[in-house]
Amino acid sequence: MICNVILTPQNGRFLAHVVELPDCKAEAESRGQALALIQQRLEEIAKRSEIVQLKIPNEAFYKFTPISSTRYYLM
């Protein structure tokens, strides 16, 4: 699994957070330490969790999509 990590230098420290998991964050004195901490947290989450994919019908999203005519197009 590949996760996107945003790494931000701030006040002499480095903040890291995983884009896909907003609550997964780390802060450290160096870039390498922040990345190591975030890696460790991701591994801890992976040990106690599972990834499940759910299929949602396209019709469920019609109310969120502005459609100017009465025609519906499925992609």
C-alpha positions as CSV (number, residue, x, y, z in Angstrom):
1,M,0.0,0.0,0.0
2,I,1.3,3.4,-0.9
3,C,0.2,6.5,1.2
4,N,0.7,10.1,0.4
5,V,2.4,12.0,3.2
6,I,2.5,15.8,3.4
7,L,5.7,16.9,5.1
8,T,5.8,20.5,6.3
9,P,8.7,22.3,8.0
10,Q,7.4,24.5,10.8
11,N,9.3,26.4,13.5
12,G,12.4,24.3,13.2
13,R,10.5,21.0,13.3
14,F,8.8,18.8,10.7
15,L,5.1,17.9,10.6
16,A,3.9,14.9,8.7
17,H,0.4,13.7,8.0
18,V,-1.1,11.1,5.8
19,V,-3.5,12.5,3.2
20,E,-5.6,9.3,3.2
21,L,-5.8,9.2,7.0
22,P,-6.2,12.7,8.4
23,D,-5.8,11.6,12.0
24,C,-2.4,9.9,11.3
25,K,0.1,12.6,12.2
26,A,3.7,12.9,13.4
27,E,6.0,15.7,14.5
28,A,9.8,15.5,14.9
29,E,13.0,17.5,14.9
30,S,14.2,16.2,11.5
31,R,12.6,15.2,8.2
32,G,13.9,11.6,8.6
33,Q,12.5,11.3,12.1
34,A,9.1,12.6,11.1
35,L,9.0,10.1,8.2
36,A,10.1,7.2,10.4
37,L,7.4,8.1,13.0
38,I,4.7,8.3,10.4
39,Q,5.8,5.0,8.9
40,Q,5.6,3.4,12.4
41,R,2.1,4.8,13.0
42,L,1.0,3.5,9.6
43,E,2.3,0.0,10.4
44,E,0.5,0.1,13.8
45,I,-2.8,1.0,12.1
46,A,-2.3,-1.7,9.5
47,K,-1.7,-4.4,12.2
48,R,-5.1,-3.7,13.9
49,S,-7.2,-2.8,10.8
50,E,-8.4,-4.1,7.5
51,I,-9.1,-2.4,4.2
52,V,-12.6,-3.1,2.8
53,Q,-13.8,-1.9,-0.6
54,L,-17.5,-1.2,-0.9
55,K,-19.4,-0.8,-4.2
56,I,-21.9,2.0,-4.2
57,P,-24.4,2.3,-7.1
58,N,-23.9,5.4,-9.3
59,E,-27.5,6.4,-8.6
60,A,-26.5,7.2,-5.1
61,F,-24.4,10.1,-6.4
62,Y,-27.0,11.7,-8.7
63,K,-28.2,14.0,-5.9
64,F,-24.7,15.4,-5.6
65,T,-24.2,15.9,-9.4
66,P,-25.8,19.0,-10.9
67,I,-27.6,17.9,-14.1
68,S,-29.1,20.5,-16.2
69,S,-31.4,18.2,-18.2
70,T,-33.5,15.2,-17.5
71,R,-31.1,12.9,-19.2
72,Y,-28.8,10.8,-17.0
73,Y,-25.5,9.6,-18.4
74,L,-23.7,6.6,-16.8
75,M,-19.9,6.5,-17.3
